[in-house]
Amino acid sequence: MTGRQEPYYVDYDADFGLSGLTEGFTLSPAPEDTGAALGLVTAKLDAYDRECPAGSVDHLSADERSILGYDTSHDDWGYAEELREDVRGLVESPLADEAIRAVWRAAAGGGWDPAAHGMSARDWLRCIDETCAARPPRKVPGRRPAPSSWWGAWRPAADEVRDDVVAEIAEIAEIAKMRACRERSAGPLPPLDTLSALEEVAARVDPDLGFRLFLRALKVHSVRIEKARYDRLQALGERFGHPAALIDSGLDIAWPPIDTARRDATWDFGFSHLAGQAHQDWRESREEIRKTVGGDGIGQTPGSAAAVLLEDTLRLLRSALPDPAVTALWAGASNSPGSTDGRDWLRLIADVCRERLREAAPAYTPVVAPARTELADPVLREVRETAPAVADKVVSPHWHPVPATDVMDALEHVVTRIDPDLGFRLFLRVLSTLSVPLTQEQYDRYKAIGERFGYGEYHVSDVDHLIEAG
């Protein structure tokens, strides 16, 4: 594991480099002079020094780190180095100084204009570079002083993404031109000269830097982004290896209304997803539910996670499923050491979901769509085929033992009398809880059922570890 160092943004989920620095300028009062402006640069670097990477091994002793192969070394490929790379790219570029100034002002919100203080844009960037260079590299356990070969092989070539970044900027520029011709506005947009300069950065300097500065300009100017464009921006960010938060944070997105029939979750969702969050230290409580209902997926309308969970929960609450069967169903899907009190547990879930929806989507009216009964037969066949194989098993044998037969009976009730979709999702969870061995043929059938329900790419693959070799 020695040599595992990657660039700053691989281990951190915030904006970085020059675009991350400009964010700091937008969030602070306008500096009065160059010294105050460089103070904001120093403050950003200080903040990085206080951050901890996602893969930190600070909690390990020196001996433990040595055994695992980690070194304590100078971290001279961190935030400061990313910032210097961005800065040097612009300083050494063929861009006119006025274009660099336009990009800086657009991304930083116009609060600090180097020209107003007798500096060219390049001179200002050189001051940033000197500030970074003057700082001693910090030491971080488990990090090495250069990007890993893995990252160098994975990072997309500029030619692979340049045209797509330029196309996004050009499309916004075209909208701006049309509005200028009509002499009317339907919302704020960056100035045309700024968009032109951003295109130059993406095309002639670095598409990644151009992409990040473009995002920053969209956020500074509060540009309303429709869902289709947002999806494209997220896809571009994923190609660069950026976390979703880098695109999301501060972006004004025109979200479509919540639609529980729209299957846009990549993994599990609803009641079965909540059950999958349970673990040994998990206790059925309002706070645990709140963590799940607030976890909308990338590209999902805020409140979607709560809405689909509420729909599942209302289906169960309004059904004739007995309370002991509700408890068995939860135990089988969650393998949680705690116990629930049937419908009281469901009522608590519904209550927390409604709280979240009042915050995130106050105009949303909860609905329970008609069940997908046309898929009841294939799901029921899979449940009944598995039932004999788990007849002698017990869920949570060391805490609140529940016979697997009770779980399978409850599943059959859900599939035949409530909702085959919910029943199948819970069935997949029960397979993992009971460690049921699967054949490749069974797994392929599950994948086919999942596709018919419209599940996300990795939903059914949660059980592929159960497939027996040979």
ZABA-271093 format. One record per residue (C-alpha): x, y, z. Coordinates in steps of 0.2 Angstrom, whole numbers, plus 2048, in hexadecimal, padded with zeros to 3 digits. Example, Ala and Ser with C-alpha at 12.3 -4.5 7.8 and 13.67 -1.06 7.14 Angstrom:
// residues 2
<c1: 83E c2: 7EA c3: 827>
<c1: 844 c2: 7FB c3: 824>
// end
This chain:
// residues 470
<c1: 800 c2: 800 c3: 800>
<c1: 80F c2: 80B c3: 800>
<c1: 80E c2: 818 c3: 7F2>
<c1: 7FB c2: 819 c3: 7F3>
<c1: 7FB c2: 82C c3: 7F2>
<c1: 7EE c2: 834 c3: 7E6>
<c1: 7EA c2: 846 c3: 7E2>
<c1: 7E1 c2: 850 c3: 7EF>
<c1: 7CF c2: 84E c3: 7E7>
<c1: 7D0 c2: 83B c3: 7E7>
<c1: 7D0 c2: 83B c3: 7FA>
<c1: 7C5 c2: 84A c3: 7FD>
<c1: 7B4 c2: 84F c3: 7F8>
<c1: 7B5 c2: 862 c3: 7F7>
<c1: 7BA c2: 86D c3: 7E8>
<c1: 7CD c2: 86F c3: 7E7>
<c1: 7DB c2: 878 c3: 7DE>
<c1: 7D7 c2: 889 c3: 7D6>
<c1: 7C4 c2: 886 c3: 7D5>
<c1: 7C4 c2: 881 c3: 7E8>
<c1: 7CE c2: 891 c3: 7EC>
<c1: 7C1 c2: 89C c3: 7E2>
<c1: 7B3 c2: 894 c3: 7EC>
<c1: 7BC c2: 89B c3: 7FC>
<c1: 7BC c2: 8AC c3: 7F5>
<c1: 7A9 c2: 8AC c3: 7F1>
<c1: 7A6 c2: 8A7 c3: 803>
<c1: 7B0 c2: 8B5 c3: 80B>
<c1: 7AF c2: 8C8 c3: 80B>
<c1: 7B9 c2: 8D0 c3: 7FD>
<c1: 7CB c2: 8D2 c3: 802>
<c1: 7D0 c2: 8E4 c3: 804>
<c1: 7E2 c2: 8E2 c3: 7FD>
<c1: 7EE c2: 8D5 c3: 7F6>
<c1: 7F4 c2: 8D0 c3: 807>
<c1: 7E2 c2: 8CC c3: 80C>
<c1: 7DF c2: 8C2 c3: 7FC>
<c1: 7EE c2: 8B8 c3: 7FF>
<c1: 7E8 c2: 8B5 c3: 811>
<c1: 7D9 c2: 8AC c3: 809>
<c1: 7E5 c2: 8A1 c3: 800>
<c1: 7EF c2: 89D c3: 810>
<c1: 7DE c2: 899 c3: 819>
<c1: 7D9 c2: 88D c3: 80B>
<c1: 7EA c2: 884 c3: 80D>
<c1: 7E8 c2: 884 c3: 820>
<c1: 7D7 c2: 87C c3: 81E>
<c1: 7DE c2: 86E c3: 814>
<c1: 7EC c2: 86B c3: 821>
<c1: 7DE c2: 868 c3: 82D>
<c1: 7D4 c2: 85C c3: 822>
<c1: 7D6 c2: 849 c3: 823>
<c1: 7D5 c2: 83E c3: 814>
<c1: 7C7 c2: 831 c3: 812>
<c1: 7D4 c2: 823 c3: 813>
<c1: 7DE c2: 82A c3: 822>
<c1: 7E8 c2: 81F c3: 82D>
<c1: 7EB c2: 82B c3: 83A>
<c1: 7E2 c2: 820 c3: 847>
<c1: 7F0 c2: 813 c3: 845>
<c1: 800 c2: 812 c3: 84F>
<c1: 811 c2: 814 c3: 846>
<c1: 813 c2: 801 c3: 848>
<c1: 802 c2: 7FD c3: 840>
<c1: 805 c2: 808 c3: 832>
<c1: 816 c2: 800 c3: 82F>
<c1: 80F c2: 7EF c3: 82F>
<c1: 801 c2: 7F4 c3: 822>
<c1: 80E c2: 7FC c3: 817>
<c1: 80A c2: 80E c3: 81A>
<c1: 817 c2: 81C c3: 81B>
<c1: 817 c2: 82D c3: 823>
<c1: 81D c2: 838 c3: 815>
<c1: 81D c2: 84A c3: 80F>
<c1: 80C c2: 84D c3: 807>
<c1: 812 c2: 858 c3: 7F9>
<c1: 804 c2: 853 c3: 7ED>
<c1: 7F5 c2: 85A c3: 7F7>
<c1: 7EA c2: 869 c3: 7F5>
<c1: 7F8 c2: 876 c3: 7F3>
<c1: 800 c2: 86C c3: 7E5>
<c1: 7EF c2: 86A c3: 7DC>
<c1: 7ED c2: 87D c3: 7DE>
<c1: 7FE c2: 880 c3: 7D7>
<c1: 7FB c2: 875 c3: 7C8>
<c1: 7EB c2: 87E c3: 7C4>
<c1: 7F4 c2: 88F c3: 7C6>
<c1: 803 c2: 88A c3: 7BB>
<c1: 7F8 c2: 884 c3: 7AE>
<c1: 7F0 c2: 895 c3: 7AC>
<c1: 800 c2: 89F c3: 7AE>
<c1: 809 c2: 895 c3: 7A1>
<c1: 7FA c2: 894 c3: 795>
<c1: 7F8 c2: 89E c3: 785>
<c1: 7E8 c2: 8A6 c3: 78C>
<c1: 7E7 c2: 8B9 c3: 78C>
<c1: 7E9 c2: 8C1 c3: 79D>
<c1: 7D7 c2: 8C8 c3: 79B>
<c1: 7D0 c2: 8B7 c3: 799>
<c1: 7D9 c2: 8B0 c3: 7A8>
<c1: 7D2 c2: 8C0 c3: 7B2>
<c1: 7C0 c2: 8BC c3: 7AC>
<c1: 7C1 c2: 8AA c3: 7B1>
<c1: 7C8 c2: 8AF c3: 7C2>
<c1: 7BB c2: 8BC c3: 7C5>
<c1: 7AD c2: 8B1 c3: 7C0>
<c1: 7B2 c2: 8A2 c3: 7CB>
<c1: 7B6 c2: 8AD c3: 7DA>
<c1: 7A6 c2: 8B7 c3: 7D9>
<c1: 7AF c2: 8C8 c3: 7D4>
<c1: 7B3 c2: 8CC c3: 7E6>
<c1: 7C6 c2: 8CD c3: 7E3>
<c1: 7CC c2: 8D4 c3: 7D2>
<c1: 7DF c2: 8D5 c3: 7D1>
<c1: 7DE c2: 8E2 c3: 7C3>
<c1: 7D6 c2: 8EE c3: 7D0>
<c1: 7E5 c2: 8EC c3: 7DB>
<c1: 7F2 c2: 8EF c3: 7CD>
<c1: 7F5 c2: 8DD c3: 7C9>
<c1: 7F3 c2: 8D3 c3: 7B9>
<c1: 7EA c2: 8C2 c3: 7BB>
<c1: 7FA c2: 8B9 c3: 7B8>
<c1: 803 c2: 8C2 c3: 7C5>
<c1: 7F5 c2: 8BE c3: 7D1>
<c1: 7F6 c2: 8AC c3: 7CD>
<c1: 809 c2: 8AC c3: 7CF>
<c1: 807 c2: 8B3 c3: 7E1>
<c1: 7FB c2: 8A4 c3: 7E5>
<c1: 809 c2: 899 c3: 7DE>
<c1: 816 c2: 8A1 c3: 7E9>
<c1: 80B c2: 89F c3: 7F8>
<c1: 808 c2: 88D c3: 7F5>
<c1: 81B c2: 88A c3: 7F2>
<c1: 820 c2: 892 c3: 802>
<c1: 816 c2: 886 c3: 80D>
<c1: 81F c2: 877 c3: 813>
<c1: 817 c2: 867 c3: 80E>
<c1: 80C c2: 85F c3: 81C>
<c1: 80F c2: 84D c3: 822>
<c1: 800 c2: 841 c3: 820>
<c1: 801 c2: 82F c3: 826>
<c1: 7FF c2: 823 c3: 818>
<c1: 802 c2: 82F c3: 809>
<c1: 811 c2: 830 c3: 7FD>
<c1: 818 c2: 83F c3: 7F4>
<c1: 812 c2: 83B c3: 7E2>
<c1: 802 c2: 835 c3: 7D9>
<c1: 801 c2: 823 c3: 7D8>
<c1: 803 c2: 819 c3: 7C8>
<c1: 7F1 c2: 814 c3: 7CA>
<c1: 7EB c2: 825 c3: 7C9>
<c1: 7F6 c2: 82A c3: 7BA>
<c1: 7EF c2: 81B c3: 7B1>
<c1: 7DD c2: 81F c3: 7B5>
<c1: 7DC c2: 832 c3: 7B3>
<c1: 7D4 c2: 836 c3: 7A3>
<c1: 7DE c2: 83E c3: 794>
<c1: 7D9 c2: 850 c3: 791>
<c1: 7D4 c2: 84B c3: 77F>
<c1: 7C7 c2: 83F c3: 785>
<c1: 7BD c2: 84C c3: 78F>
<c1: 7C2 c2: 85D c3: 787>
<c1: 7B4 c2: 85E c3: 77A>
<c1: 7A7 c2: 859 c3: 786>
<c1: 7AC c2: 867 c3: 793>
<c1: 7AD c2: 874 c3: 785>
<c1: 79C c2: 86E c3: 77E>
<c1: 794 c2: 871 c3: 78F>
<c1: 79B c2: 883 c3: 791>
<c1: 797 c2: 887 c3: 77F>
<c1: 785 c2: 882 c3: 781>
<c1: 783 c2: 88E c3: 790>
<c1: 78C c2: 89B c3: 785>
<c1: 77F c2: 898 c3: 777>
<c1: 771 c2: 89B c3: 783>
<c1: 779 c2: 8AB c3: 789>
<c1: 77B c2: 8B1 c3: 777>
<c1: 769 c2: 8AD c3: 773>
<c1: 763 c2: 8B7 c3: 783>
<c1: 76E c2: 8C6 c3: 77E>
<c1: 766 c2: 8C6 c3: 76D>
<c1: 755 c2: 8C6 c3: 774>
<c1: 75A c2: 8D3 c3: 781>
<c1: 751 c2: 8C9 c3: 78F>
<c1: 756 c2: 8BE c3: 79D>
<c1: 74F c2: 8AE c3: 7A3>
<c1: 75B c2: 8AC c3: 7B1>
<c1: 76E c2: 8B1 c3: 7B5>
<c1: 77C c2: 8AB c3: 7AA>
<c1: 78F c2: 8AE c3: 7AA>
<c1: 794 c2: 8BC c3: 79E>
<c1: 798 c2: 8B7 c3: 78C>
<c1: 7AB c2: 8BC c3: 78E>
<c1: 7AC c2: 8B1 c3: 79D>
<c1: 7A5 c2: 8A2 c3: 795>
<c1: 7B0 c2: 8A5 c3: 786>
<c1: 7BF c2: 8A5 c3: 792>
<c1: 7B9 c2: 895 c3: 79B>
<c1: 7B8 c2: 88D c3: 78A>
<c1: 7CA c2: 892 c3: 787>
<c1: 7D0 c2: 88B c3: 798>
<c1: 7C7 c2: 87A c3: 794>
<c1: 7CE c2: 879 c3: 782>
<c1: 7DF c2: 880 c3: 784>
<c1: 7E5 c2: 87E c3: 796>
<c1: 7DC c2: 86F c3: 79F>
<c1: 7CA c2: 869 c3: 79D>
<c1: 7C9 c2: 864 c3: 7AF>
<c1: 7CE c2: 875 c3: 7B5>
<c1: 7C2 c2: 87D c3: 7A8>
<c1: 7B4 c2: 871 c3: 7AE>
<c1: 7B7 c2: 876 c3: 7C0>
<c1: 7B8 c2: 888 c3: 7BD>
<c1: 7A8 c2: 887 c3: 7B2>
<c1: 79F c2: 87F c3: 7C0>
<c1: 7A5 c2: 88D c3: 7CC>
<c1: 79F c2: 89A c3: 7C0>
<c1: 78E c2: 891 c3: 7BF>
<c1: 78C c2: 891 c3: 7D2>
<c1: 792 c2: 8A3 c3: 7D4>
<c1: 785 c2: 8AA c3: 7C7>
<c1: 777 c2: 89E c3: 7CE>
<c1: 774 c2: 897 c3: 7BD>
<c1: 765 c2: 88B c3: 7BE>
<c1: 76A c2: 87A c3: 7B7>
<c1: 75D c2: 86E c3: 7B0>
<c1: 75E c2: 85C c3: 7B5>
<c1: 765 c2: 856 c3: 7A4>
<c1: 773 c2: 862 c3: 7A5>
<c1: 777 c2: 85E c3: 7B7>
<c1: 778 c2: 84B c3: 7B2>
<c1: 784 c2: 84F c3: 7A5>
<c1: 78F c2: 85A c3: 7B1>
<c1: 78F c2: 84B c3: 7BD>
<c1: 794 c2: 83F c3: 7B0>
<c1: 7A2 c2: 84A c3: 7AB>
<c1: 7A7 c2: 84C c3: 7BD>
<c1: 7A7 c2: 839 c3: 7BF>
<c1: 7B3 c2: 838 c3: 7B0>
<c1: 7BF c2: 843 c3: 7B8>
<c1: 7BE c2: 839 c3: 7C8>
<c1: 7B5 c2: 848 c3: 7D2>
<c1: 7A9 c2: 844 c3: 7E0>
<c1: 797 c2: 849 c3: 7DD>
<c1: 798 c2: 856 c3: 7EB>
<c1: 7A4 c2: 860 c3: 7E0>
<c1: 796 c2: 862 c3: 7D3>
<c1: 787 c2: 863 c3: 7DF>
<c1: 78D c2: 86F c3: 7EC>
<c1: 786 c2: 881 c3: 7E8>
<c1: 77F c2: 87C c3: 7D7>
<c1: 76D c2: 882 c3: 7D4>
<c1: 764 c2: 873 c3: 7CD>
<c1: 752 c2: 873 c3: 7C6>
<c1: 74D c2: 862 c3: 7CD>
<c1: 73E c2: 859 c3: 7C6>
<c1: 730 c2: 855 c3: 7D2>
<c1: 732 c2: 845 c3: 7DD>
<c1: 72C c2: 836 c3: 7D4>
<c1: 72D c2: 825 c3: 7DE>
<c1: 72A c2: 81C c3: 7CE>
<c1: 73A c2: 823 c3: 7C6>
<c1: 748 c2: 816 c3: 7C9>
<c1: 757 c2: 821 c3: 7CA>
<c1: 760 c2: 819 c3: 7D8>
<c1: 770 c2: 810 c3: 7D4>
<c1: 76F c2: 804 c3: 7E3>
<c1: 761 c2: 7FF c3: 7EF>
<c1: 753 c2: 80B c3: 7F5>
<c1: 744 c2: 80C c3: 800>
<c1: 740 c2: 800 c3: 80E>
<c1: 74D c2: 7F3 c3: 808>
<c1: 75B c2: 800 c3: 808>
<c1: 757 c2: 806 c3: 819>
<c1: 758 c2: 7F4 c3: 81F>
<c1: 769 c2: 7F2 c3: 816>
<c1: 770 c2: 801 c3: 821>
<c1: 76E c2: 7F7 c3: 831>
<c1: 77D c2: 7F0 c3: 839>
<c1: 783 c2: 7E9 c3: 84A>
<c1: 783 c2: 7F9 c3: 853>
<c1: 774 c2: 800 c3: 84A>
<c1: 764 c2: 803 c3: 854>
<c1: 753 c2: 806 c3: 84D>
<c1: 751 c2: 818 c3: 851>
<c1: 74B c2: 829 c3: 84A>
<c1: 75D c2: 82E c3: 847>
<c1: 762 c2: 81F c3: 83D>
<c1: 753 c2: 821 c3: 832>
<c1: 757 c2: 833 c3: 82F>
<c1: 769 c2: 82F c3: 829>
<c1: 761 c2: 824 c3: 81B>
<c1: 753 c2: 82F c3: 816>
<c1: 75F c2: 83E c3: 814>
<c1: 76A c2: 834 c3: 808>
<c1: 763 c2: 838 c3: 7F7>
<c1: 76E c2: 831 c3: 7E9>
<c1: 777 c2: 83A c3: 7DC>
<c1: 76B c2: 842 c3: 7D0>
<c1: 75C c2: 83F c3: 7DA>
<c1: 74F c2: 84D c3: 7DE>
<c1: 752 c2: 852 c3: 7F1>
<c1: 745 c2: 848 c3: 7FB>
<c1: 745 c2: 839 c3: 7F0>
<c1: 74D c2: 82C c3: 7FC>
<c1: 740 c2: 831 c3: 809>
<c1: 731 c2: 830 c3: 7FC>
<c1: 735 c2: 81E c3: 7F6>
<c1: 738 c2: 819 c3: 808>
<c1: 728 c2: 820 c3: 80E>
<c1: 71F c2: 818 c3: 7FF>
<c1: 726 c2: 807 c3: 804>
<c1: 721 c2: 80A c3: 816>
<c1: 710 c2: 80F c3: 813>
<c1: 70D c2: 7FF c3: 808>
<c1: 712 c2: 7F5 c3: 817>
<c1: 708 c2: 7FF c3: 824>
<c1: 6F8 c2: 7FF c3: 819>
<c1: 6F9 c2: 7EC c3: 816>
<c1: 6F2 c2: 7DD c3: 820>
<c1: 704 c2: 7D7 c3: 825>
<c1: 704 c2: 7D2 c3: 837>
<c1: 70F c2: 7DB c3: 843>
<c1: 71A c2: 7CC c3: 847>
<c1: 71C c2: 7CA c3: 834>
<c1: 722 c2: 7DC c3: 832>
<c1: 72F c2: 7D9 c3: 840>
<c1: 735 c2: 7C9 c3: 837>
<c1: 736 c2: 7D2 c3: 827>
<c1: 741 c2: 7DF c3: 82E>
<c1: 74C c2: 7D3 c3: 837>
<c1: 74E c2: 7C9 c3: 827>
<c1: 753 c2: 7D8 c3: 81C>
<c1: 75D c2: 7E1 c3: 829>
<c1: 765 c2: 7D3 c3: 834>
<c1: 765 c2: 7E1 c3: 841>
<c1: 768 c2: 7DC c3: 853>
<c1: 75A c2: 7E7 c3: 859>
<c1: 748 c2: 7E3 c3: 859>
<c1: 739 c2: 7ED c3: 852>
<c1: 727 c2: 7EE c3: 857>
<c1: 71E c2: 7EB c3: 847>
<c1: 714 c2: 7F9 c3: 841>
<c1: 71B c2: 805 c3: 84E>
<c1: 72C c2: 804 c3: 845>
<c1: 723 c2: 807 c3: 834>
<c1: 71A c2: 816 c3: 83C>
<c1: 72B c2: 81D c3: 842>
<c1: 733 c2: 81B c3: 831>
<c1: 724 c2: 824 c3: 828>
<c1: 725 c2: 832 c3: 835>
<c1: 737 c2: 835 c3: 831>
<c1: 734 c2: 834 c3: 81F>
<c1: 727 c2: 842 c3: 820>
<c1: 732 c2: 84D c3: 82A>
<c1: 73F c2: 84C c3: 81C>
<c1: 733 c2: 84F c3: 80F>
<c1: 72C c2: 85F c3: 818>
<c1: 73E c2: 865 c3: 817>
<c1: 744 c2: 860 c3: 806>
<c1: 734 c2: 85F c3: 7FC>
<c1: 726 c2: 868 c3: 805>
<c1: 71B c2: 868 c3: 7F5>
<c1: 71C c2: 855 c3: 7F3>
<c1: 70C c2: 84B c3: 7F7>
<c1: 710 c2: 839 c3: 7FC>
<c1: 708 c2: 82C c3: 7F1>
<c1: 707 c2: 819 c3: 7F0>
<c1: 708 c2: 814 c3: 7DE>
<c1: 6FF c2: 804 c3: 7D8>
<c1: 70A c2: 7F5 c3: 7DB>
<c1: 713 c2: 7EC c3: 7CC>
<c1: 709 c2: 7DC c3: 7CE>
<c1: 70E c2: 7D6 c3: 7BD>
<c1: 71E c2: 7D0 c3: 7C4>
<c1: 717 c2: 7C8 c3: 7D3>
<c1: 719 c2: 7B6 c3: 7CC>
<c1: 72B c2: 7B6 c3: 7C7>
<c1: 730 c2: 7BE c3: 7D8>
<c1: 725 c2: 7B1 c3: 7E1>
<c1: 72D c2: 7A3 c3: 7D8>
<c1: 73E c2: 7A9 c3: 7DE>
<c1: 738 c2: 7AB c3: 7F0>
<c1: 730 c2: 79A c3: 7F1>
<c1: 740 c2: 792 c3: 7E9>
<c1: 74B c2: 799 c3: 7F6>
<c1: 73F c2: 795 c3: 805>
<c1: 744 c2: 782 c3: 807>
<c1: 757 c2: 787 c3: 807>
<c1: 755 c2: 792 c3: 816>
<c1: 748 c2: 788 c3: 820>
<c1: 754 c2: 784 c3: 82E>
<c1: 75C c2: 795 c3: 82F>
<c1: 75A c2: 7A3 c3: 83C>
<c1: 75C c2: 7B5 c3: 83B>
<c1: 765 c2: 7BE c3: 848>
<c1: 768 c2: 7AE c3: 853>
<c1: 772 c2: 7B7 c3: 860>
<c1: 766 c2: 7C6 c3: 863>
<c1: 754 c2: 7C4 c3: 85E>
<c1: 753 c2: 7B4 c3: 855>
<c1: 746 c2: 7B3 c3: 847>
<c1: 743 c2: 7A3 c3: 83D>
<c1: 747 c2: 7A5 c3: 82B>
<c1: 736 c2: 79D c3: 827>
<c1: 72D c2: 7AC c3: 82F>
<c1: 737 c2: 7B7 c3: 824>
<c1: 733 c2: 7AE c3: 814>
<c1: 721 c2: 7AD c3: 818>
<c1: 721 c2: 7C0 c3: 81B>
<c1: 72A c2: 7C2 c3: 80A>
<c1: 71D c2: 7B8 c3: 801>
<c1: 70F c2: 7C2 c3: 809>
<c1: 718 c2: 7D2 c3: 803>
<c1: 71A c2: 7CB c3: 7F1>
<c1: 708 c2: 7C5 c3: 7EF>
<c1: 6FE c2: 7D2 c3: 7F9>
<c1: 708 c2: 7E2 c3: 7FA>
<c1: 715 c2: 7E5 c3: 7ED>
<c1: 720 c2: 7D9 c3: 7E3>
<c1: 72D c2: 7E7 c3: 7E0>
<c1: 72F c2: 7EA c3: 7F3>
<c1: 72F c2: 7D7 c3: 7F6>
<c1: 73D c2: 7D4 c3: 7EA>
<c1: 748 c2: 7E2 c3: 7F1>
<c1: 745 c2: 7DA c3: 802>
<c1: 748 c2: 7C9 c3: 7FC>
<c1: 759 c2: 7CE c3: 7F5>
<c1: 75E c2: 7D5 c3: 807>
<c1: 758 c2: 7C5 c3: 80F>
<c1: 763 c2: 7BB c3: 803>
<c1: 772 c2: 7C4 c3: 80A>
<c1: 76D c2: 7C3 c3: 81C>
<c1: 76B c2: 7B0 c3: 81B>
<c1: 77A c2: 7AE c3: 810>
<c1: 770 c2: 7A4 c3: 803>
<c1: 77B c2: 79C c3: 7F6>
<c1: 776 c2: 7A0 c3: 7E4>
<c1: 779 c2: 798 c3: 7D3>
<c1: 77E c2: 7A3 c3: 7C5>
<c1: 76D c2: 79F c3: 7BD>
<c1: 763 c2: 7A5 c3: 7CC>
<c1: 76E c2: 7B5 c3: 7CC>
<c1: 76A c2: 7B8 c3: 7BA>
<c1: 758 c2: 7B6 c3: 7BD>
<c1: 759 c2: 7C3 c3: 7CB>
<c1: 762 c2: 7CF c3: 7C0>
<c1: 754 c2: 7CD c3: 7B3>
<c1: 746 c2: 7D1 c3: 7C0>
<c1: 750 c2: 7E0 c3: 7C6>
<c1: 751 c2: 7E6 c3: 7B4>
<c1: 73E c2: 7E5 c3: 7B2>
<c1: 73C c2: 7EE c3: 7C2>
<c1: 748 c2: 7FC c3: 7BB>
<c1: 755 c2: 7FA c3: 7C9>
<c1: 765 c2: 803 c3: 7C9>
<c1: 775 c2: 7FC c3: 7C2>
<c1: 77C c2: 7F5 c3: 7D2>
<c1: 76C c2: 7F0 c3: 7DB>
<c1: 76B c2: 7DE c3: 7D8>
<c1: 77E c2: 7DC c3: 7D8>
<c1: 77D c2: 7DE c3: 7EB>
<c1: 77B c2: 7CB c3: 7EC>
<c1: 787 c2: 7C5 c3: 7DF>
<c1: 793 c2: 7C0 c3: 7ED>
<c1: 787 c2: 7B2 c3: 7F1>
<c1: 78A c2: 7AA c3: 7E0>
<c1: 793 c2: 799 c3: 7E2>
<c1: 7A2 c2: 796 c3: 7D7>
<c1: 7A0 c2: 788 c3: 7CA>
// end
